[in-house]
Amino acid sequence: MCYNTPFLNLDTQMIIKSILKVMKYIDEKLPQHEFVQRQSRAICKIIQTQVKETNLIIEFVKDLRRDSLQARHWM
């Protein structure tokens, strides 16, 4: 989805759900590998934070594209 979807149409909630699924999978399938589990969680949290930040940018840009904004708003 990230590679084939226009930036403003990205579904960040779906991306976050996917990350949570990966975290759950890691917890279930790799409990005996504490190092891998720790590192994987850290990576998932970083990605999750980046997705949330991207979501803020997407929402901001969408707001800037609203038809209700007029030239006087830009001044």
N, CA, C and O atoms as a CHARMM CRD file, in Angstrom:
* protein
*
  300
    1    1 MET  N      0.82200  -1.18400   0.00000 PROA 1      0.00000
    2    1 MET  CA     0.00000   0.00000   0.00000 PROA 1      0.00000
    3    1 MET  C      0.87000   1.25400   0.00000 PROA 1      0.00000
    4    1 MET  O      0.56000   2.21300  -0.70700 PROA 1      0.00000
    5    2 CYS  N      1.93200   1.26600   0.76300 PROA 2      0.00000
    6    2 CYS  CA     2.77300   2.46300   0.89000 PROA 2      0.00000
    7    2 CYS  C      3.41500   2.85200  -0.43500 PROA 2      0.00000
    8    2 CYS  O      3.66900   4.03300  -0.67500 PROA 2      0.00000
    9    3 TYR  N      3.67600   1.89100  -1.28400 PROA 3      0.00000
   10    3 TYR  CA     4.34600   2.17100  -2.54800 PROA 3      0.00000
   11    3 TYR  C      3.37200   2.45900  -3.68600 PROA 3      0.00000
   12    3 TYR  O      3.74900   3.09100  -4.67300 PROA 3      0.00000
   13    4 ASN  N      2.13500   2.01000  -3.56500 PROA 4      0.00000
   14    4 ASN  CA     1.18200   2.12600  -4.66500 PROA 4      0.00000
   15    4 ASN  C      0.08000   3.14400  -4.43900 PROA 4      0.00000
   16    4 ASN  O     -0.72700   3.38300  -5.33700 PROA 4      0.00000
   17    5 THR  N      0.02900   3.74700  -3.26700 PROA 5      0.00000
   18    5 THR  CA    -1.05000   4.65600  -2.91500 PROA 5      0.00000
   19    5 THR  C     -0.53000   6.09000  -2.87900 PROA 5      0.00000
   20    5 THR  O      0.54400   6.35400  -2.33900 PROA 5      0.00000
   21    6 PRO  N     -1.29800   7.01500  -3.45600 PROA 6      0.00000
   22    6 PRO  CA    -0.89000   8.42600  -3.34000 PROA 6      0.00000
   23    6 PRO  C     -0.76900   8.83200  -1.87200 PROA 6      0.00000
   24    6 PRO  O     -1.52800   8.36300  -1.02400 PROA 6      0.00000
   25    7 PHE  N      0.18100   9.69700  -1.58600 PROA 7      0.00000
   26    7 PHE  CA     0.50200  10.09400  -0.21500 PROA 7      0.00000
   27    7 PHE  C     -0.73200  10.49200   0.58900 PROA 7      0.00000
   28    7 PHE  O     -0.90400  10.03600   1.72000 PROA 7      0.00000
   29    8 LEU  N     -1.58500  11.33000   0.02500 PROA 8      0.00000
   30    8 LEU  CA    -2.73700  11.83500   0.77500 PROA 8      0.00000
   31    8 LEU  C     -3.81800  10.78000   0.98200 PROA 8      0.00000
   32    8 LEU  O     -4.74600  10.99400   1.76200 PROA 8      0.00000
   33    9 ASN  N     -3.71200   9.65700   0.30000 PROA 9      0.00000
   34    9 ASN  CA    -4.71000   8.59500   0.45700 PROA 9      0.00000
   35    9 ASN  C     -4.22500   7.43500   1.31700 PROA 9      0.00000
   36    9 ASN  O     -4.92200   6.43000   1.45600 PROA 9      0.00000
   37   10 LEU  N     -3.04100   7.57000   1.89000 PROA 10     0.00000
   38   10 LEU  CA    -2.53100   6.49900   2.75100 PROA 10     0.00000
   39   10 LEU  C     -3.44600   6.30300   3.95400 PROA 10     0.00000
   40   10 LEU  O     -3.88600   7.26700   4.58000 PROA 10     0.00000
   41   11 ASP  N     -3.71900   5.06400   4.26100 PROA 11     0.00000
   42   11 ASP  CA    -4.53200   4.73800   5.42700 PROA 11     0.00000
   43   11 ASP  C     -3.59100   4.42100   6.58800 PROA 11     0.00000
   44   11 ASP  O     -3.19200   3.27400   6.78600 PROA 11     0.00000
   45   12 THR  N     -3.24700   5.45100   7.34500 PROA 12     0.00000
   46   12 THR  CA    -2.27000   5.27600   8.41900 PROA 12     0.00000
   47   12 THR  C     -2.80900   4.36800   9.52500 PROA 12     0.00000
   48   12 THR  O     -2.03300   3.67600  10.18400 PROA 12     0.00000
   49   13 GLN  N     -4.10600   4.36300   9.73400 PROA 13     0.00000
   50   13 GLN  CA    -4.67500   3.47600  10.74900 PROA 13     0.00000
   51   13 GLN  C     -4.46900   2.01700  10.37200 PROA 13     0.00000
   52   13 GLN  O     -4.19600   1.18000  11.23200 PROA 13     0.00000
   53   14 MET  N     -4.60000   1.71400   9.08400 PROA 14     0.00000
   54   14 MET  CA    -4.37800   0.34400   8.62600 PROA 14     0.00000
   55   14 MET  C     -2.89700  -0.03300   8.78400 PROA 14     0.00000
   56   14 MET  O     -2.58000  -1.16900   9.13600 PROA 14     0.00000
   57   15 ILE  N     -2.01000   0.90500   8.52800 PROA 15     0.00000
   58   15 ILE  CA    -0.57900   0.64100   8.69600 PROA 15     0.00000
   59   15 ILE  C     -0.27700   0.34600  10.16100 PROA 15     0.00000
   60   15 ILE  O      0.46400  -0.58700  10.46900 PROA 15     0.00000
   61   16 ILE  N     -0.84500   1.13300  11.05800 PROA 16     0.00000
   62   16 ILE  CA    -0.63200   0.91400  12.49500 PROA 16     0.00000
   63   16 ILE  C     -1.18400  -0.44100  12.92200 PROA 16     0.00000
   64   16 ILE  O     -0.55700  -1.13900  13.71900 PROA 16     0.00000
   65   17 LYS  N     -2.35000  -0.81900  12.40100 PROA 17     0.00000
   66   17 LYS  CA    -2.91200  -2.14300  12.71300 PROA 17     0.00000
   67   17 LYS  C     -1.96800  -3.24900  12.25000 PROA 17     0.00000
   68   17 LYS  O     -1.78600  -4.24800  12.94500 PROA 17     0.00000
   69   18 SER  N     -1.37300  -3.06900  11.08200 PROA 18     0.00000
   70   18 SER  CA    -0.42600  -4.07000  10.57000 PROA 18     0.00000
   71   18 SER  C      0.79400  -4.18300  11.47300 PROA 18     0.00000
   72   18 SER  O      1.28200  -5.28200  11.73700 PROA 18     0.00000
   73   19 ILE  N      1.28000  -3.04900  11.94100 PROA 19     0.00000
   74   19 ILE  CA     2.43000  -3.05600  12.85200 PROA 19     0.00000
   75   19 ILE  C      2.07600  -3.78800  14.14200 PROA 19     0.00000
   76   19 ILE  O      2.87300  -4.57300  14.65600 PROA 19     0.00000
   77   20 LEU  N      0.88400  -3.53100  14.66000 PROA 20     0.00000
   78   20 LEU  CA     0.45000  -4.20700  15.88400 PROA 20     0.00000
   79   20 LEU  C      0.34100  -5.72000  15.67100 PROA 20     0.00000
   80   20 LEU  O      0.64700  -6.49800  16.57500 PROA 20     0.00000
   81   21 LYS  N     -0.09500  -6.13600  14.47300 PROA 21     0.00000
   82   21 LYS  CA    -0.15400  -7.56700  14.15800 PROA 21     0.00000
   83   21 LYS  C      1.24200  -8.17700  14.15700 PROA 21     0.00000
   84   21 LYS  O      1.44700  -9.28800  14.64600 PROA 21     0.00000
   85   22 VAL  N      2.19600  -7.43800  13.60400 PROA 22     0.00000
   86   22 VAL  CA     3.58400  -7.92300  13.58600 PROA 22     0.00000
   87   22 VAL  C      4.09700  -8.06000  15.01400 PROA 22     0.00000
   88   22 VAL  O      4.73900  -9.05600  15.34800 PROA 22     0.00000
   89   23 MET  N      3.82200  -7.06900  15.85800 PROA 23     0.00000
   90   23 MET  CA     4.26000  -7.13200  17.25400 PROA 23     0.00000
   91   23 MET  C      3.64500  -8.33300  17.96000 PROA 23     0.00000
   92   23 MET  O      4.32100  -9.02500  18.72100 PROA 23     0.00000
   93   24 LYS  N      2.37300  -8.57800  17.71000 PROA 24     0.00000
   94   24 LYS  CA     1.69500  -9.72100  18.32800 PROA 24     0.00000
   95   24 LYS  C      2.32300 -11.03200  17.84600 PROA 24     0.00000
   96   24 LYS  O      2.55900 -11.94600  18.63600 PROA 24     0.00000
   97   25 TYR  N      2.58700 -11.10900  16.54900 PROA 25     0.00000
   98   25 TYR  CA     3.22200 -12.29900  15.98300 PROA 25     0.00000
   99   25 TYR  C      4.58400 -12.54200  16.63900 PROA 25     0.00000
  100   25 TYR  O      4.91600 -13.67100  17.00000 PROA 25     0.00000
  101   26 ILE  N      5.36400 -11.47300  16.78800 PROA 26     0.00000
  102   26 ILE  CA     6.68400 -11.59400  17.41100 PROA 26     0.00000
  103   26 ILE  C      6.55800 -12.11400  18.83800 PROA 26     0.00000
  104   26 ILE  O      7.30800 -12.99600  19.25700 PROA 26     0.00000
  105   27 ASP  N      5.60200 -11.55700  19.58200 PROA 27     0.00000
  106   27 ASP  CA     5.40900 -11.99200  20.96900 PROA 27     0.00000
  107   27 ASP  C      5.00400 -13.45700  21.06200 PROA 27     0.00000
  108   27 ASP  O      5.41900 -14.16400  21.98000 PROA 27     0.00000
  109   28 GLU  N      4.18100 -13.91400  20.09800 PROA 28     0.00000
  110   28 GLU  CA     3.69700 -15.29100  20.13500 PROA 28     0.00000
  111   28 GLU  C      4.72500 -16.29700  19.62500 PROA 28     0.00000
  112   28 GLU  O      4.87200 -17.38200  20.18800 PROA 28     0.00000
  113   29 LYS  N      5.42800 -15.93800  18.56800 PROA 29     0.00000
  114   29 LYS  CA     6.30500 -16.89600  17.88300 PROA 29     0.00000
  115   29 LYS  C      7.75900 -16.86300  18.33700 PROA 29     0.00000
  116   29 LYS  O      8.49500 -17.82600  18.12300 PROA 29     0.00000
  117   30 LEU  N      8.17800 -15.77200  18.95900 PROA 30     0.00000
  118   30 LEU  CA     9.59000 -15.66700  19.32400 PROA 30     0.00000
  119   30 LEU  C      9.82500 -15.44800  20.81900 PROA 30     0.00000
  120   30 LEU  O     10.73400 -14.70000  21.18100 PROA 30     0.00000
  121   31 PRO  N      9.04800 -16.06500  21.69000 PROA 31     0.00000
  122   31 PRO  CA     9.25000 -15.80700  23.11500 PROA 31     0.00000
  123   31 PRO  C     10.58700 -16.32600  23.63700 PROA 31     0.00000
  124   31 PRO  O     11.09900 -15.80700  24.62900 PROA 31     0.00000
  125   32 GLN  N     11.15400 -17.32700  22.99500 PROA 32     0.00000
  126   32 GLN  CA    12.41200 -17.89100  23.45800 PROA 32     0.00000
  127   32 GLN  C     13.61700 -17.07200  22.99200 PROA 32     0.00000
  128   32 GLN  O     14.73000 -17.29000  23.47000 PROA 32     0.00000
  129   33 HSD  N     13.41100 -16.15400  22.08600 PROA 33     0.00000
  130   33 HSD  CA    14.49600 -15.31200  21.56900 PROA 33     0.00000
  131   33 HSD  C     14.30800 -13.88900  22.07500 PROA 33     0.00000
  132   33 HSD  O     13.81200 -13.01800  21.36000 PROA 33     0.00000
  133   34 GLU  N     14.71100 -13.67300  23.31400 PROA 34     0.00000
  134   34 GLU  CA    14.47700 -12.37700  23.95300 PROA 34     0.00000
  135   34 GLU  C     15.14300 -11.22500  23.20600 PROA 34     0.00000
  136   34 GLU  O     14.55800 -10.15100  23.06400 PROA 34     0.00000
  137   35 PHE  N     16.36900 -11.44800  22.72700 PROA 35     0.00000
  138   35 PHE  CA    17.08400 -10.38500  22.01200 PROA 35     0.00000
  139   35 PHE  C     16.32700  -9.96700  20.75400 PROA 35     0.00000
  140   35 PHE  O     16.12800  -8.77700  20.50700 PROA 35     0.00000
  141   36 VAL  N     15.90600 -10.95300  19.96200 PROA 36     0.00000
  142   36 VAL  CA    15.16400 -10.67100  18.72200 PROA 36     0.00000
  143   36 VAL  C     13.84700  -9.98200  19.05500 PROA 36     0.00000
  144   36 VAL  O     13.44300  -9.03200  18.38500 PROA 36     0.00000
  145   37 GLN  N     13.19200 -10.46700  20.08400 PROA 37     0.00000
  146   37 GLN  CA    11.91000  -9.89100  20.49400 PROA 37     0.00000
  147   37 GLN  C     12.08300  -8.42500  20.90300 PROA 37     0.00000
  148   37 GLN  O     11.29200  -7.57000  20.50300 PROA 37     0.00000
  149   38 ARG  N     13.10600  -8.14000  21.69000 PROA 38     0.00000
  150   38 ARG  CA    13.37800  -6.76800  22.14600 PROA 38     0.00000
  151   38 ARG  C     13.66200  -5.84100  20.96400 PROA 38     0.00000
  152   38 ARG  O     13.11000  -4.74600  20.86600 PROA 38     0.00000
  153   39 GLN  N     14.53000  -6.30500  20.07700 PROA 39     0.00000
  154   39 GLN  CA    14.90000  -5.49100  18.91200 PROA 39     0.00000
  155   39 GLN  C     13.70300  -5.28000  17.97900 PROA 39     0.00000
  156   39 GLN  O     13.50500  -4.18800  17.44800 PROA 39     0.00000
  157   40 SER  N     12.92500  -6.31900  17.79000 PROA 40     0.00000
  158   40 SER  CA    11.75400  -6.22200  16.91400 PROA 40     0.00000
  159   40 SER  C     10.72700  -5.24700  17.47500 PROA 40     0.00000
  160   40 SER  O     10.14600  -4.45300  16.73500 PROA 40     0.00000
  161   41 ARG  N     10.50800  -5.31100  18.77300 PROA 41     0.00000
  162   41 ARG  CA     9.57400  -4.36200  19.40200 PROA 41     0.00000
  163   41 ARG  C     10.06100  -2.93000  19.22200 PROA 41     0.00000
  164   41 ARG  O      9.27500  -2.03000  18.92500 PROA 41     0.00000
  165   42 ALA  N     11.35600  -2.72900  19.40500 PROA 42     0.00000
  166   42 ALA  CA    11.91900  -1.38500  19.26800 PROA 42     0.00000
  167   42 ALA  C     11.71700  -0.86000  17.84600 PROA 42     0.00000
  168   42 ALA  O     11.34200   0.29600  17.64900 PROA 42     0.00000
  169   43 ILE  N     11.96800  -1.71200  16.86900 PROA 43     0.00000
  170   43 ILE  CA    11.78000  -1.31100  15.47600 PROA 43     0.00000
  171   43 ILE  C     10.31400  -1.00400  15.20200 PROA 43     0.00000
  172   43 ILE  O      9.99700  -0.00900  14.55000 PROA 43     0.00000
  173   44 CYS  N      9.42500  -1.85100  15.69400 PROA 44     0.00000
  174   44 CYS  CA     7.98700  -1.62800  15.49600 PROA 44     0.00000
  175   44 CYS  C      7.54700  -0.30400  16.11600 PROA 44     0.00000
  176   44 CYS  O      6.75000   0.42200  15.52400 PROA 44     0.00000
  177   45 LYS  N      8.05400   0.00800  17.28500 PROA 45     0.00000
  178   45 LYS  CA     7.68500   1.26400  17.94000 PROA 45     0.00000
  179   45 LYS  C      8.18900   2.47700  17.15100 PROA 45     0.00000
  180   45 LYS  O      7.49800   3.49000  17.05000 PROA 45     0.00000
  181   46 ILE  N      9.38400   2.36600  16.60000 PROA 46     0.00000
  182   46 ILE  CA     9.92500   3.45500  15.78100 PROA 46     0.00000
  183   46 ILE  C      9.05300   3.66100  14.54100 PROA 46     0.00000
  184   46 ILE  O      8.70100   4.79100  14.20100 PROA 46     0.00000
  185   47 ILE  N      8.71200   2.57100  13.87700 PROA 47     0.00000
  186   47 ILE  CA     7.87200   2.66800  12.68100 PROA 47     0.00000
  187   47 ILE  C      6.51300   3.24100  13.04000 PROA 47     0.00000
  188   47 ILE  O      5.98300   4.08500  12.31800 PROA 47     0.00000
  189   48 GLN  N      5.95200   2.79100  14.14100 PROA 48     0.00000
  190   48 GLN  CA     4.64600   3.27500  14.58900 PROA 48     0.00000
  191   48 GLN  C      4.70300   4.78800  14.83900 PROA 48     0.00000
  192   48 GLN  O      3.78000   5.50500  14.45200 PROA 48     0.00000
  193   49 THR  N      5.73400   5.26700  15.45700 PROA 49     0.00000
  194   49 THR  CA     5.89500   6.70000  15.70800 PROA 49     0.00000
  195   49 THR  C      5.99300   7.46100  14.39200 PROA 49     0.00000
  196   49 THR  O      5.39100   8.52400  14.23900 PROA 49     0.00000
  197   50 GLN  N      6.74800   6.92200  13.44600 PROA 50     0.00000
  198   50 GLN  CA     6.88900   7.57900  12.14800 PROA 50     0.00000
  199   50 GLN  C      5.55900   7.62200  11.39500 PROA 50     0.00000
  200   50 GLN  O      5.24900   8.61400  10.73600 PROA 50     0.00000
  201   51 VAL  N      4.78400   6.56100  11.49100 PROA 51     0.00000
  202   51 VAL  CA     3.47900   6.53000  10.83100 PROA 51     0.00000
  203   51 VAL  C      2.55300   7.57300  11.44900 PROA 51     0.00000
  204   51 VAL  O      1.82800   8.26400  10.73200 PROA 51     0.00000
  205   52 LYS  N      2.57500   7.68900  12.77000 PROA 52     0.00000
  206   52 LYS  CA     1.74000   8.69000  13.43400 PROA 52     0.00000
  207   52 LYS  C      2.15200  10.10300  13.01900 PROA 52     0.00000
  208   52 LYS  O      1.29500  10.95900  12.80100 PROA 52     0.00000
  209   53 GLU  N      3.45300  10.34800  12.90900 PROA 53     0.00000
  210   53 GLU  CA     3.93000  11.65800  12.46200 PROA 53     0.00000
  211   53 GLU  C      3.50600  11.91500  11.01400 PROA 53     0.00000
  212   53 GLU  O      3.10900  13.02700  10.66700 PROA 53     0.00000
  213   54 THR  N      3.59000  10.89100  10.18100 PROA 54     0.00000
  214   54 THR  CA     3.16600  11.01800   8.79200 PROA 54     0.00000
  215   54 THR  C      1.67900  11.32100   8.71500 PROA 54     0.00000
  216   54 THR  O      1.24300  12.10600   7.87300 PROA 54     0.00000
  217   55 ASN  N      0.90700  10.70600   9.58400 PROA 55     0.00000
  218   55 ASN  CA    -0.52800  10.95600   9.61700 PROA 55     0.00000
  219   55 ASN  C     -0.81200  12.42900   9.91000 PROA 55     0.00000
  220   55 ASN  O     -1.71100  13.01600   9.30700 PROA 55     0.00000
  221   56 LEU  N     -0.06100  13.02500  10.82200 PROA 56     0.00000
  222   56 LEU  CA    -0.24500  14.44900  11.12000 PROA 56     0.00000
  223   56 LEU  C      0.02600  15.30600   9.88300 PROA 56     0.00000
  224   56 LEU  O     -0.69800  16.26400   9.61300 PROA 56     0.00000
  225   57 ILE  N      1.06400  14.95800   9.14300 PROA 57     0.00000
  226   57 ILE  CA     1.40000  15.70300   7.92600 PROA 57     0.00000
  227   57 ILE  C      0.29000  15.55000   6.89300 PROA 57     0.00000
  228   57 ILE  O     -0.12900  16.52700   6.27200 PROA 57     0.00000
  229   58 ILE  N     -0.18400  14.31900   6.71300 PROA 58     0.00000
  230   58 ILE  CA    -1.24800  14.07200   5.73700 PROA 58     0.00000
  231   58 ILE  C     -2.48400  14.88900   6.08900 PROA 58     0.00000
  232   58 ILE  O     -3.06500  15.53500   5.21700 PROA 58     0.00000
  233   59 GLU  N     -2.89100  14.87100   7.34600 PROA 59     0.00000
  234   59 GLU  CA    -4.07900  15.61800   7.75900 PROA 59     0.00000
  235   59 GLU  C     -3.87500  17.11600   7.57300 PROA 59     0.00000
  236   59 GLU  O     -4.80500  17.81900   7.17900 PROA 59     0.00000
  237   60 PHE  N     -2.67400  17.61400   7.85000 PROA 60     0.00000
  238   60 PHE  CA    -2.37200  19.03600   7.67600 PROA 60     0.00000
  239   60 PHE  C     -2.47500  19.42400   6.20200 PROA 60     0.00000
  240   60 PHE  O     -3.07700  20.44400   5.86600 PROA 60     0.00000
  241   61 VAL  N     -1.89000  18.61400   5.32800 PROA 61     0.00000
  242   61 VAL  CA    -1.94100  18.90700   3.89600 PROA 61     0.00000
  243   61 VAL  C     -3.37900  18.84000   3.38600 PROA 61     0.00000
  244   61 VAL  O     -3.78300  19.66000   2.56100 PROA 61     0.00000
  245   62 LYS  N     -4.14300  17.88300   3.86600 PROA 62     0.00000
  246   62 LYS  CA    -5.55700  17.80700   3.47400 PROA 62     0.00000
  247   62 LYS  C     -6.30100  19.06500   3.89000 PROA 62     0.00000
  248   62 LYS  O     -7.13000  19.57800   3.13900 PROA 62     0.00000
  249   63 ASP  N     -6.00700  19.55800   5.08000 PROA 63     0.00000
  250   63 ASP  CA    -6.63800  20.79800   5.54200 PROA 63     0.00000
  251   63 ASP  C     -6.26500  21.96800   4.63100 PROA 63     0.00000
  252   63 ASP  O     -7.10200  22.82500   4.34800 PROA 63     0.00000
  253   64 LEU  N     -5.02900  22.00500   4.17800 PROA 64     0.00000
  254   64 LEU  CA    -4.58000  23.08800   3.30200 PROA 64     0.00000
  255   64 LEU  C     -5.24500  23.03400   1.92700 PROA 64     0.00000
  256   64 LEU  O     -5.31700  24.04700   1.23200 PROA 64     0.00000
  257   65 ARG  N     -5.72300  21.87000   1.54000 PROA 65     0.00000
  258   65 ARG  CA    -6.35200  21.70500   0.23000 PROA 65     0.00000
  259   65 ARG  C     -7.85800  21.96300   0.25500 PROA 65     0.00000
  260   65 ARG  O     -8.50900  21.85600  -0.78400 PROA 65     0.00000
  261   66 ARG  N     -8.40800  22.28700   1.37500 PROA 66     0.00000
  262   66 ARG  CA    -9.85900  22.49700   1.47700 PROA 66     0.00000
  263   66 ARG  C    -10.32700  23.62800   0.57100 PROA 66     0.00000
  264   66 ARG  O     -9.64000  24.63400   0.38900 PROA 66     0.00000
  265   67 ASP  N    -11.50400  23.43500   0.01500 PROA 67     0.00000
  266   67 ASP  CA   -12.09600  24.46000  -0.84400 PROA 67     0.00000
  267   67 ASP  C    -12.48100  25.70400  -0.06000 PROA 67     0.00000
  268   67 ASP  O    -12.57500  26.79200  -0.62800 PROA 67     0.00000
  269   68 SER  N    -12.70000  25.55500   1.22000 PROA 68     0.00000
  270   68 SER  CA   -13.13100  26.69900   2.03700 PROA 68     0.00000
  271   68 SER  C    -12.01100  27.71500   2.27000 PROA 68     0.00000
  272   68 SER  O    -12.27900  28.85500   2.64900 PROA 68     0.00000
  273   69 LEU  N    -10.75600  27.30700   2.04500 PROA 69     0.00000
  274   69 LEU  CA    -9.65000  28.25400   2.18200 PROA 69     0.00000
  275   69 LEU  C     -9.66100  29.22100   1.00300 PROA 69     0.00000
  276   69 LEU  O     -9.72900  28.81600  -0.15700 PROA 69     0.00000
  277   70 GLN  N     -9.59300  30.48500   1.32500 PROA 70     0.00000
  278   70 GLN  CA    -9.59900  31.50600   0.28500 PROA 70     0.00000
  279   70 GLN  C     -8.26200  32.23700   0.29500 PROA 70     0.00000
  280   70 GLN  O     -7.43700  32.04900   1.19000 PROA 70     0.00000
  281   71 ALA  N     -8.06900  33.07400  -0.72200 PROA 71     0.00000
  282   71 ALA  CA    -6.79500  33.80800  -0.85200 PROA 71     0.00000
  283   71 ALA  C     -6.49000  34.61700   0.40400 PROA 71     0.00000
  284   71 ALA  O     -5.33000  34.73200   0.80100 PROA 71     0.00000
  285   72 ARG  N     -7.51700  35.17600   1.02800 PROA 72     0.00000
  286   72 ARG  CA    -7.28300  35.98500   2.22800 PROA 72     0.00000
  287   72 ARG  C     -6.72700  35.14400   3.38500 PROA 72     0.00000
  288   72 ARG  O     -6.00700  35.66300   4.23800 PROA 72     0.00000
  289   73 HSD  N     -7.05000  33.88200   3.41500 PROA 73     0.00000
  290   73 HSD  CA    -6.51700  33.00300   4.46200 PROA 73     0.00000
  291   73 HSD  C     -5.00600  32.79700   4.30400 PROA 73     0.00000
  292   73 HSD  O     -4.28800  32.64400   5.29100 PROA 73     0.00000
  293   74 TRP  N     -4.54400  32.79500   3.08000 PROA 74     0.00000
  294   74 TRP  CA    -3.13200  32.58700   2.80700 PROA 74     0.00000
  295   74 TRP  C     -2.31700  33.83100   3.14500 PROA 74     0.00000
  296   74 TRP  O     -1.12300  33.74600   3.43300 PROA 74     0.00000
  297   75 MET  N     -2.97500  34.98000   3.10700 PROA 75     0.00000
  298   75 MET  CA    -2.27800  36.23800   3.42800 PROA 75     0.00000
  299   75 MET  C     -2.20700  36.41000   4.92800 PROA 75     0.00000
  300   75 MET  O     -1.66100  37.40200   5.41100 PROA 75     0.00000
